[in-house]
């Protein structure tokens, strides 16, 4: 999926979605069908100096609420079991991890950053665990279908879907 530049309006919308000022957005990684941000690409080092390994951050309130419900349902344990039983799924998940790291390395280079504290660390428990569906679905929405198989399965199981707008207001652009 193509990244798009984060406009002042996007940053204001993400801040509204989060209920706090948005920090260190590098780009918008996925958008609602109405144009509002769904997922932001965040700098690997925040402006306060803190390393931030979660490059794709799910911001949309309806999406985050639905994913929280999915996590609470025990679905992460189901996915973890699948991951330990299915070698092809585990291989695909490792490839998703490697792709995530390569993209973050590119972002570090683009931003002129060096963040050795997070070398080899991606998000969501990759490459061997299922730890945060928010991060995995964020990666799936940013990368597109077929890149992160665990994120794709979690998104398919989620009550929220990116094909239907449920924003509480439309963008003003």
C-alpha positions in Angstrom: 0.0 0.0 0.0 1.4 3.4 -0.8 2.2 5.7 2.1 0.9 9.2 1.9 2.3 12.4 3.4 0.7 13.3 6.7 -1.0 16.7 6.3 -1.7 19.1 9.2 -5.3 18.0 8.9 -4.3 14.3 9.2 -2.2 15.0 12.3 -5.2 16.9 13.8 -7.5 14.0 13.0 -5.0 11.4 14.5 -4.8 13.6 17.6 -8.6 13.6 17.8 -8.7 9.8 17.3 -6.1 9.2 20.0 -7.4 11.8 22.4 -3.9 13.2 22.7 -1.4 15.0 20.5 -0.1 12.7 17.8 3.7 12.2 17.9 6.3 11.7 15.3 4.1 10.7 12.4 6.3 9.9 9.4 3.4 9.2 7.0 -0.2 7.9 6.8 0.1 4.2 6.1 -3.6 3.3 5.6 -6.8 5.4 5.2 -10.5 4.8 5.7 -12.5 4.8 2.5 -13.6 8.3 3.5 -10.0 9.5 3.6 -9.4 9.6 7.4 -6.2 8.0 8.7 -6.5 4.4 9.9 -2.8 3.6 10.5 0.1 5.9 10.9 3.8 5.2 10.2 5.7 6.4 13.2 9.3 7.3 13.4 11.5 4.6 15.0 12.9 7.2 17.4 10.5 9.6 19.0 11.4 13.3 19.2 11.9 12.8 23.0 14.7 10.3 22.2 12.7 7.2 23.0 13.1 4.2 20.7 9.7 3.2 19.2 9.7 -0.2 17.4 6.0 -0.1 16.4 6.3 1.5 13.0 2.6 0.9 12.0 0.2 2.2 14.7 -3.5 1.7 14.4 -5.3 4.9 15.3 -8.9 4.7 14.1 -11.2 4.4 17.2 -13.7 1.9 15.8 -10.8 -0.3 14.6 -8.9 -0.2 17.9 -12.1 -0.9 19.9 -13.0 -3.9 17.7 -9.4 -5.2 17.9 -9.4 -4.9 21.6 -12.6 -7.0 21.7 -11.0 -9.6 19.5 -7.9 -9.7 21.8 -10.1 -10.1 24.8 -12.0 -13.0 23.2 -8.9 -15.2 23.3 -8.2 -15.0 19.6 -4.5 -14.4 20.1 -4.2 -17.8 21.8 -5.9 -19.4 18.8 -3.5 -17.7 16.4 -0.5 -18.6 18.6 -1.6 -22.3 18.5 -2.0 -22.1 14.7 1.5 -20.6 14.5 3.1 -23.4 16.5 1.3 -26.1 14.5 1.6 -24.8 10.9 5.1 -24.6 9.5 4.0 -22.7 6.4 2.2 -20.1 8.5 5.3 -19.7 10.7 7.5 -19.3 7.7 5.2 -16.6 6.3 5.1 -14.8 9.6 8.9 -14.8 9.8 8.9 -13.3 6.3 6.5 -10.6 7.5 8.9 -9.9 10.3 11.8 -9.6 7.9 9.8 -7.3 5.6 8.8 -5.1 8.6 12.4 -4.7 9.7 13.5 -3.9 6.1 10.9 -1.2 5.8 11.8 0.3 9.2 15.5 0.3 8.1 14.5 2.2 5.0 12.6 4.7 7.2 15.5 5.1 9.6 17.8 5.9 6.6 15.2 8.3 5.1 14.9 10.1 8.4 18.6 10.0 9.1 18.1 8.0 12.3 20.1 5.2 13.9 18.1 3.2 16.5 20.2 0.2 17.4 18.1 -0.4 20.6 15.4 -1.9 18.4 17.5 -3.8 15.9 15.8 -7.2 15.2 12.6 -6.2 17.1 9.5 -5.7 14.9 6.0 -5.5 16.5 3.1 -7.6 17.6 5.3 -10.5 18.8 6.8 -11.3 15.4 8.5 -13.6 14.4 7.4 -16.3 16.9 4.6 -14.9 19.1 1.2 -13.3 18.7 1.3 -10.5 21.2 -0.6 -7.5 19.9 -3.3 -7.7 17.3 -3.4 -3.9 17.0 0.2 -3.9 15.7 -0.3 -6.9 13.4 -3.5 -5.6 11.9 -1.9 -2.2 11.5 0.9 -3.9 9.6 -1.6 -5.8 7.4 -3.5 -2.6 6.6 -0.2 -0.8 5.8 1.4 -3.6 3.8 -1.7 -5.0 2.1 -3.1 -8.5 2.0 -0.7 -11.4 1.9 2.2 -9.8 3.7 1.4 -10.6 7.3 -0.7 -13.8 7.6 -1.4 -13.4 11.3 -2.5 -9.8 10.8 -4.6 -10.8 7.8 -6.4 -13.6 9.8 -7.0 -11.2 12.7 -8.4 -8.6 10.4 -10.7 -11.2 8.8 -12.0 -12.2 12.2 -12.5 -8.6 13.4 -16.0 -7.0 13.5 -14.6 -3.8 12.1 -13.6 -3.8 8.4 -11.8 -1.1 6.4 -14.1 -1.3 3.5 -17.0 0.5 5.3 -16.6 3.9 6.8 -17.7 4.2 10.5 -16.0 7.5 11.2 -18.0 9.7 13.5 -17.3 12.6 11.2 -16.0 13.0 7.7 -12.8 14.7 6.8 -13.0 18.3 5.9 -10.5 18.2 3.0 
